[in-house]
Amino acid sequence: MTFQAYLDNIEKQTGVTPDQWISLATARGFTKTGTKATQITDWLKADYSLGHGHAMAIVKLLKDRAGLK
């Protein structure tokens, strides 16, 4: 499955677009330096019922587009 396919499936499941994920994560402070992937995946699993692979796709999105380090 391609990265884009992951994002498409996540959007179908949650109704949240990639740009909205960036905004939501930023509002929660998850794009700050030092944020661990586990913090983000725990949030996504709890609040959006995402599986681990899909949650990690959002982590990658944040690294690629929101400056998460």
HELIX and SHEET records of a PDB file:
HELIX    1   1 PHE A    3  THR A   14  1                                  12    
HELIX    2   2 PRO A   18  ALA A   27  1                                  10    
HELIX    3   3 ALA A   37  TYR A   48  1                                  12    
HELIX    4   4 HIS A   52  ARG A   65  1                                  14    
END                                                                             
